[in-house]
């Protein structure tokens, strides 16, 4: 298989692990381990990591290696500001242009997240974890990807997806997906789907702005709590 194809495979693998919460901010990425996981040489893995470094997902430190990037507080604020501007515009365009086929794809993903939530609730666990969490997060990313692709602007959809993933990397590190959190997420998906189905651009735009503002407050609160914890921990490096 050509190196470029292997690099693309390694790149997709790493992005999927970020999206599913398997790789969180600060996680070290070791080339030989990744190459063994993927059954390929280190060269395409190294090239995939370089691409991810250019996109801001990872950082390379001399004599230490590659780690998943930890965003600063200011960067998180900037990310959410850009997400609100881009996503509110994109979802309004999607409401005007979305097809029945695209709506069908979204409702299937919505149903999958609802089913995972029901399975989790029946399990009696305190929070979602393991494969169920991975599947939920991947379905959530796919739902958003389909929503923004429906805007008809592929370049904007890719930019939104990258920014969404950057903010999610930090969120996945500290977020606890308990039942109220999942129900709130599912309610958002149901509300936004309804506006798209009704081709109501203004209602869709307002829901996205509301969701971005809530997410921003919650993420910054978690960030500040973690910073305070680190400052008070004498063993924290």
TAMONOR-V439417 format. One line per field, one symbol per residue. burial: b if it has 9 or more other C-alpha atoms within 8 Angstrom, else e. A space follows every 50 residues. Layout:
BEGIN
burial=???
END
This chain:
BEGIN
burial=eeeeebbbebbeeeebbbbbbebbbeeebebeebbbeeebebebbbbbbe bbbeebbbbbeeeebbbbbeeeeeebbebbeebbebbbbbbbbbbbbbee ebbebbbebbebbbebbeebbeeeeebbeeebbbbbbbbbbbbbbbbbbb bbbeebbeebbebbbbbbbbbbbeeebbbebbbeebebbbbbbebbbebb beebbbbbbebbbeebeebbebbeeeeeebeeeeeee
END
